[in-house]
């Protein structure tokens, strides 16, 4: 995994030591990784003059930066829960830790107006000199539905043969019907379907006085044949531009299992065909994934590169939450091309690793280049990034500064906000930290175990069972049903590993 630090190569320890100086190289297989007594996957402290030379080198070349585009996707976590509920483990390539972490409510202080607040906190772990550092970004609370701008939503619905499976097209139809009743009179919707070809079944239509017509169009959607997802997205954007409303939030909502098998099946090729509409009119793409067999990679790439985000739904409750609560409430945008950069103090930090965000990394020098794509974030959102950080032994003082930069969605003017963390503000252990920090850590540990990667997160429990116990305790203390669902998913992983 890429290291965001500049340092000289360390001399190998003697063979008798039995330890490698390659930080975070311990195993995180599906058993949950090593127990607390087995720490040989982590770097041993460098001694004497060698450590002093290394510290001087970092101070002369202070490139202790980590930069990434903001991401509010949650599809990876919800799809993993679906897989475990079906009695199988998710493919490790579909497990994105940042989407696990960002699936849970946080209690960050929110800004009074547009933009972000920045919260930076952390906790020491049992691994010598290793801590977890959390960077939390929050936008203002979501306004009441009546206070948001009107919406112009173009729904692009997959009606290919694979969508006939229960929990796909039927789920989308039920949810769209309920959403139609809850949208405002001054909102508008259009419907585009795609199979081997794309078809506009309802042009952009105002809700006021036309709800029955919209309901009929939704009810008449029927399964057809192949999956030409590229044609669907292209036609959807054409319809969105044709029905563009000034002063409204214009968005394309793609509902699909993303199992494209006809036409363009590459995200870059699909998005290139509608690049003009996206850039000129700022129309964002919101992906809703469905189905037990799901094209995760394609949907994620489309949303990331289409200035949007993705969710995954597998039952009516989740679908109603997405279509009837999240989508109407988060139609508005508070930030475009939002990026975060964390600067770790070379005087106190030995090394660090961003957990997840593998597909969202940004070159450090591009942080203030507003031509470089970032993430789009709406009101009521929080974004969390978790770092594994190894500090100098006995280090005291400034640890890190986190800065978020974004563009005003209307004027495109840039703005920044920052927050700091000192070593004396670190909690003594994750369990001594606030409950929401603990939930963040448990979600990250869970993703790490499912990924079975080479880099174990410091302080990881001995296995799924111990992690499930922590999650159950947090579900009780937070009284949060979502944390209870996390505990159940971890238990399902433990039972699957035992079989």
C-alpha positions in Angstrom: 0.0 0.0 0.0 1.2 3.5 -0.8 3.0 5.3 2.0 2.6 9.0 2.3 5.9 9.8 3.9 9.4 10.7 2.8 12.2 8.8 4.6 15.4 6.9 3.9 15.3 3.2 3.6 16.0 1.6 7.0 18.8 -0.9 7.5 17.6 -4.4 8.1 17.6 -5.7 11.7 19.8 -8.7 12.4 18.2 -12.0 11.6 18.0 -12.8 15.3 15.4 -10.1 15.8 12.9 -11.9 13.5 11.2 -8.6 12.8 10.9 -6.7 9.4 11.0 -2.9 9.3 8.0 -2.7 6.9 5.3 -0.9 8.7 1.8 -2.4 8.8 2.7 -5.6 7.0 0.8 -7.9 9.4 -1.9 -10.2 8.1 -5.6 -9.3 8.3 -7.2 -12.4 7.0 -10.8 -13.4 7.6 -10.0 -14.7 11.1 -9.6 -11.1 12.1 -5.8 -10.9 12.1 -3.2 -11.5 14.8 -4.1 -11.3 18.5 -2.8 -8.6 20.8 0.3 -10.6 21.7 1.3 -11.2 18.1 2.6 -7.8 16.8 5.4 -8.9 14.5 3.6 -7.3 11.5 4.5 -3.8 12.7 7.7 -1.9 12.7 10.1 -2.2 15.5 11.4 1.2 16.8 14.6 2.4 15.1 17.3 2.9 17.7 19.9 5.5 18.4 21.7 7.5 15.6 19.7 5.7 12.9 16.4 7.1 14.3 17.9 10.6 14.7 19.1 10.5 11.1 15.7 9.4 9.9 14.0 12.2 11.9 16.3 14.9 10.4 15.7 13.6 6.9 11.9 13.9 7.4 12.2 17.5 8.7 14.4 18.5 5.7 11.8 16.9 3.3 8.4 17.4 5.0 6.2 15.6 2.6 4.0 14.0 5.3 0.8 14.8 3.3 -2.2 12.7 2.5 -4.7 14.0 0.0 -8.0 12.5 -1.2 -11.4 13.4 -2.7 -14.3 13.3 -0.4 -16.6 10.3 -0.7 -20.0 9.7 0.8 -20.7 6.3 -0.9 -22.1 3.5 1.3 -22.8 0.8 -1.3 -19.8 -1.4 -0.4 -20.9 -1.8 3.2 -24.6 -2.6 2.3 -23.5 -5.1 -0.4 -21.2 -6.8 2.1 -24.1 -7.1 4.6 -26.3 -8.6 1.8 -23.6 -11.2 0.9 -23.1 -12.2 4.5 -26.9 -12.5 5.1 -27.0 -14.8 2.0 -24.3 -17.0 3.6 -21.3 -15.9 1.6 -18.4 -13.6 2.0 -18.1 -10.6 -0.2 -15.3 -10.5 -2.8 -12.5 -8.6 -1.1 -12.2 -6.4 -4.1 -15.7 -5.0 -3.4 -14.8 -4.1 0.2 -14.0 -0.4 0.6 -13.3 0.6 4.2 -14.2 4.2 3.8 -17.8 3.2 2.8 -18.0 1.0 5.9 -16.9 3.9 8.1 -19.2 6.4 6.4 -22.3 4.3 6.8 -22.8 5.4 10.4 -24.1 8.5 12.1 -21.5 10.8 13.6 -21.9 13.6 16.2 -19.5 16.1 14.7 -20.2 19.7 15.3 -21.9 21.2 12.2 -21.2 24.6 10.6 -23.8 27.4 10.8 -23.8 28.0 7.0 -22.6 26.3 3.9 -19.3 24.5 3.9 -17.7 22.2 6.4 -16.7 21.9 10.0 -13.5 19.9 10.7 -13.0 17.6 13.7 -9.7 15.8 14.3 -9.4 13.3 17.2 -7.6 10.1 17.9 -6.8 7.2 20.3 -3.7 5.3 21.2 -3.8 1.5 20.6 -2.1 -1.4 22.3 0.4 -1.6 19.4 3.5 0.3 20.5 3.5 4.0 19.3 0.5 3.3 17.0 -2.7 5.4 17.2 -5.9 5.7 15.2 -6.6 9.3 14.0 -10.0 10.2 12.8 -10.7 13.2 10.5 -14.4 14.2 10.5 -16.0 16.6 8.1 -19.6 17.7 8.4 -21.9 20.0 6.4 -24.9 21.9 7.8 -27.9 20.0 8.8 -30.3 19.1 6.0 -33.0 21.7 5.7 -36.7 20.9 5.8 -38.0 19.6 2.5 -40.0 22.8 1.8 -36.8 25.0 2.1 -34.7 23.2 -0.5 -34.6 24.2 -4.2 -36.9 22.4 -6.5 -35.6 19.2 -8.1 -35.5 17.9 -11.6 -34.7 14.2 -11.4 -34.2 11.9 -14.4 -34.5 8.3 -13.4 -32.7 5.8 -15.6 -34.1 2.4 -14.8 -32.6 -0.9 -15.8 -35.3 -3.2 -17.3 -32.9 -5.9 -18.6 -33.5 -9.6 -18.0 -31.4 -9.8 -14.9 -33.7 -7.2 -13.2 -36.5 -9.8 -13.1 -35.1 -11.3 -9.9 -37.2 -10.3 -6.9 -35.7 -7.4 -5.2 -34.6 -5.6 -8.3 -37.1 -3.9 -10.7 -40.1 -4.6 -8.4 -38.2 -2.9 -5.5 -37.4 0.1 -7.7 -41.0 0.4 -8.8 -42.4 0.2 -5.3 -39.9 2.8 -4.0 -40.4 5.2 -6.9 -44.1 5.1 -6.4 -43.8 6.0 -2.8 -41.3 8.7 -3.6 -43.7 10.2 -6.2 -46.2 10.8 -3.4 -43.6 12.5 -1.2 -41.9 14.9 -3.7 -43.2 18.5 -3.8 -45.5 19.9 -6.4 -42.7 22.0 -7.9 -40.4 19.1 -8.3 -40.1 17.3 -11.7 -39.2 13.8 -12.8 -38.4 12.0 -16.1 -38.2 8.2 -16.7 -35.7 6.6 -19.0 -35.5 2.8 -19.3 -32.8 0.7 -20.9 -32.3 -2.9 -22.0 -30.6 -3.5 -25.4 -31.7 0.0 -26.2 -32.7 3.1 -24.2 -36.2 4.7 -24.3 -37.7 7.8 -22.7 -41.0 6.7 -21.3 -41.8 9.9 -19.5 -40.3 13.3 -20.4 -39.5 15.8 -17.6 -42.9 16.3 -15.9 -43.9 18.6 -13.1 -45.4 16.7 -10.1 -48.2 19.2 -9.6 -51.3 17.8 -11.2 -49.4 14.9 -12.9 -48.9 12.3 -10.1 -51.3 9.8 -11.6 -49.5 10.0 -15.0 -46.2 9.4 -13.3 -47.6 6.5 -11.2 -48.9 4.9 -14.4 -45.5 5.2 -16.1 -43.8 3.6 -13.2 -46.3 0.7 -12.9 -46.0 -0.1 -16.7 -42.2 -0.7 -16.6 -41.6 -4.3 -17.9 -38.6 -6.6 -18.1 -37.0 -6.9 -21.5 -33.6 -8.4 -22.6 -29.9 -7.2 -22.6 -28.2 -4.5 -20.5 -27.0 -1.6 -22.5 -26.2 0.6 -19.5 -24.1 3.0 -21.6 -27.1 3.8 -23.8 -29.3 4.3 -20.7 -26.9 6.8 -19.1 -26.4 8.7 -22.4 -30.2 9.0 -23.0 -30.8 9.9 -19.4 -28.4 12.8 -19.6 -29.9 13.9 -22.9 -33.3 13.9 -21.2 -31.9 15.8 -18.2 -30.5 18.5 -20.4 -33.7 18.7 -22.4 -35.7 19.1 -19.2 -33.1 21.3 -17.5 -34.6 23.7 -15.0 -32.8 26.9 -14.0 -32.6 27.3 -10.2 -33.4 23.7 -9.6 -31.1 20.8 -8.7 -30.8 18.7 -11.8 -29.7 15.1 -11.2 -29.6 11.7 -13.0 -30.5 8.7 -10.8 -29.3 5.4 -12.2 -31.1 2.3 -10.8 -29.4 -0.9 -11.9 -27.6 -4.1 -11.0 -24.8 -2.8 -13.3 -24.3 -6.1 -15.1 -23.7 -4.4 -18.4 -23.3 -6.8 -21.4 -24.2 -4.7 -24.5 -22.7 -1.5 -25.9 -20.2 0.4 -23.8 -19.3 -1.5 -20.6 -16.5 0.8 -19.5 -17.1 3.7 -17.1 -14.7 6.0 -18.8 -16.2 5.4 -22.3 -19.7 5.9 -21.0 -18.9 9.1 -19.2 -16.9 10.5 -22.1 -20.1 10.3 -24.2 -21.9 12.6 -21.8 -19.0 14.7 -20.6 -20.3 17.9 -22.1 -23.6 17.7 -20.3 -21.9 16.9 -17.0 -19.4 19.8 -17.2 -21.6 22.5 -18.8 -24.7 21.9 -16.7 -23.2 20.3 -13.5 -25.7 17.4 -13.6 -24.6 14.9 -11.0 -25.1 11.1 -11.1 -26.6 9.2 -8.2 -26.2 5.4 -8.5 -28.6 3.0 -6.7 -27.4 -0.6 -6.9 -29.7 -3.6 -6.6 -29.5 -7.4 -6.9 -27.6 -10.3 -5.2 -25.3 -10.4 -8.3 -24.1 -6.7 -8.6 -21.6 -4.9 -10.9 -20.0 -3.0 -8.0 -16.9 -1.8 -9.8 -18.8 -0.3 -12.8 -21.4 1.4 -10.6 -18.7 2.9 -8.3 -16.6 4.1 -11.2 -19.6 5.7 -12.9 -20.6 7.6 -9.7 -17.1 8.6 -8.7 -16.2 10.0 -12.1 -19.8 11.3 -12.7 -19.5 13.7 -9.7 -22.0 11.7 -7.7 -22.2 8.8 -5.2 -23.7 5.3 -4.8 -25.8 3.4 -2.4 -27.0 -0.2 -2.5 -30.4 -1.5 -1.4 -31.6 -5.0 -0.9 -35.0 -4.7 0.8 -38.0 -2.4 0.8 -37.0 -0.7 4.0 -33.6 0.3 2.6 -35.2 1.4 -0.7 -37.7 3.6 1.0 -35.0 5.2 3.1 -33.0 6.0 0.0 -35.8 7.2 -2.3 -38.1 8.7 0.2 -35.8 10.2 2.8 -32.2 10.5 1.6 -32.8 11.5 -2.0 -35.4 14.3 -1.4 -33.5 15.6 1.6 -30.1 15.6 0.0 -31.1 16.8 -3.5 -29.3 20.1 -2.8 -25.5 20.5 -2.9 -23.4 22.4 -0.5 -20.0 21.7 -2.0 -18.5 20.7 -5.3 -15.1 19.1 -6.0 -14.4 18.8 -2.3 -10.9 17.5 -1.3 -9.2 16.9 2.0 -5.5 17.1 2.8 -4.0 16.0 6.1 -0.5 17.2 7.0 1.2 15.1 9.7 3.9 16.8 11.7 7.3 15.3 10.8 8.6 16.1 14.3 6.1 13.8 16.0 4.9 11.4 13.3 7.0 8.4 12.2 4.6 7.2 9.5 0.9 6.9 8.7 -1.5 5.1 6.5 -4.9 6.2 5.2 -7.4 3.4 5.7 -9.4 3.0 2.4 -10.0 5.7 -0.1 -7.8 3.7 -2.5 -9.8 5.0 -5.6 -10.1 8.5 -4.3 -6.4 9.5 -3.8 -5.4 12.8 -5.2 -1.8 14.0 -5.8 -0.7 16.3 -3.0 0.2 19.1 -5.4 -3.3 19.0 -6.8 -5.0 19.8 -3.6 -5.5 23.5 -4.6 -5.8 22.8 -8.3 -9.6 23.3 -8.7 -9.5 21.7 -12.2 -8.9 18.4 -10.4 -12.0 16.5 -9.6 -13.1 16.1 -6.0 -16.3 14.9 -4.4 -19.8 16.4 -4.3 -21.4 16.7 -0.9 -24.9 17.8 0.2 -26.4 19.1 3.4 -26.7 16.7 6.3 -23.7 14.7 5.3 -20.6 13.7 7.3 -17.4 12.3 5.8 -14.9 10.4 7.9 -11.4 9.3 7.2 -9.4 7.0 9.6 -5.6 6.9 9.7 -3.2 4.5 11.3 -0.4 6.7 12.7 2.9 5.7 14.3 4.3 8.5 16.5 7.9 9.0 17.7 8.4 7.4 21.1 7.5 10.0 23.7 6.5 12.5 21.1 4.7 15.6 22.4 3.1 18.5 20.6 1.4 19.1 17.3 0.4 15.9 15.5 -1.7 16.8 12.4 -3.6 19.5 10.6 -6.6 18.5 8.4 -7.8 20.9 5.7 -10.9 20.6 3.5 -11.2 22.6 0.3 -14.4 22.9 -1.8 -16.0 25.0 -4.4 -19.3 26.9 -3.9 -21.8 24.9 -6.0 -23.2 28.2 -7.6 -20.3 30.6 -7.8 -17.5 28.0 -8.0 -15.5 30.2 -5.5 -13.0 28.1 -3.5 -13.2 27.9 0.3 -11.1 26.1 3.0 -11.5 25.1 6.6 -9.0 23.4 8.9 -8.7 21.6 12.2 -5.7 20.4 14.4 -4.8 17.6 16.7 -2.2 17.6 19.5 -0.6 14.5 21.0 -2.0 15.3 24.5 -5.6 15.1 23.0 -5.2 11.4 22.1 -7.4 9.1 24.1 -5.6 6.4 26.0 -7.3 3.7 24.0 -10.1 3.3 21.5 -12.4 2.1 24.3 -11.7 5.3 26.2 -12.8 7.4 23.2 -16.3 8.6 22.5 -18.7 5.9 21.3 -19.0 7.2 17.8 -15.2 7.0 17.5 -15.4 3.4 18.6 -18.1 2.7 16.0 -15.7 4.1 13.4 -12.9 1.9 14.5 -15.1 -1.3 14.6 -16.4 -0.6 11.1 -12.8 -0.1 9.8 -11.6 -3.3 11.6 -14.5 -5.2 10.0 -13.7 -4.1 6.5 -10.0 -4.8 7.0 -10.8 -8.4 8.1 -13.0 -8.9 5.1 -10.4 -7.6 2.7 -7.8 -10.0 4.0 -5.1 -7.6 3.1 -1.5 -7.5 4.2 -1.8 -4.4 6.3 -3.5 -5.0 9.6 -5.0 -1.9 11.3 -3.3 -1.3 14.7 -5.3 -2.5 17.7 -7.4 -5.0 15.7 -9.3 -7.6 17.8 -8.2 -11.2 17.6 -11.1 -12.2 15.4 -14.7 -11.7 14.3 -16.2 -12.9 17.6 -14.3 -10.4 19.7 -15.2 -7.7 17.2 -18.9 -8.7 17.3 -18.8 -8.4 21.1 -17.5 -4.8 20.8 -20.2 -4.0 18.2 -23.0 -5.4 20.4 -21.8 -3.4 23.4 -21.8 -0.2 21.2 -25.2 -1.0 19.9 -26.5 -1.0 23.5 -24.7 2.2 24.6 -25.6 4.2 21.5 -29.1 2.7 21.1 -28.5 2.8 17.4 -30.2 0.2 15.3 -27.6 0.6 12.5 -24.8 -0.4 14.9 -26.9 -3.4 15.9 -27.0 -4.3 12.2 -23.2 -4.0 12.1 -22.9 -6.4 15.1 -25.2 -8.9 13.3 -23.2 -8.7 10.1 -19.9 -9.4 12.0 -21.6 -12.3 13.8 -22.6 -13.7 10.4 -19.0 -13.4 9.3 -17.9 -15.3 12.4 -20.4 -18.1 11.8 -19.3 -18.3 8.2 -15.6 -18.6 9.2 -16.5 -21.3 11.6 -18.3 -23.4 9.0 
